[in-house]
Amino acid sequence: MGMAHLLSLLVVILVAIPSSRSHALPSSSSPFDAALATLQNQIAYRFHAPDLLRRAMTHASYSRENGRALAVLGLAASQSAAALRALAADHDASASAVSRRARDASGEAACVAAAARVGIPSIVRVAAGTKPTAPPVVCGALRALIGAVAVDANSTHAAEEVFWKLHVLTAASAKAAM
């Protein structure tokens, strides 16, 4: 099964997930809603279906309605974005170079840095006893965010734009810290 077919299948499955909540974020009815509104401003993407963002920022320890499936799509979209950029920069790039670029751009170190930059550790909902700053939790939430954008826009292109925006923010922060 090809990557494009897998991404299409995940989008279809996630779009079919029923949602019983409203499609508009209440104007700061809770600290969580306020944090989600701020996150949307930071990533310069406004969700048409905010329930997807809520789900993305919910860890499996907190609720059965969580971002795990969205994270699968988000990881695939992130790797695809990095591979595409590597090949666009060098049409003759080796398979190992493209694979390394995709792995590095979507790997834990880059993921944790990007998530920290937009405050995901303080937004993601977790159960008591689960550390919201743990790399698997933070990366899962960031990847779920990317996946949620893809489903909301019905396009991995929008997800790739958010992915690169987060990486540009992270790179700018690293340069400023030097």
Secondary structure, 3 states (H helix, E strand, C coil): CCHHHHHHHHHHHHHHCCCCCCCCCCCCCCHHHHHHHHHHHHHCCCCCCHHHHHHHCECCCCCCCCCHHHHHHHHHHHHHHHHHHHHHHCCCCCHHHHHHHHHHHHCHHHHHHHHHHCCHHHHCECCCCCCCCCHHHHHHHHHHHHHHHHHHHCCHHHHHHHHHHHHHHHHHHHHHHC
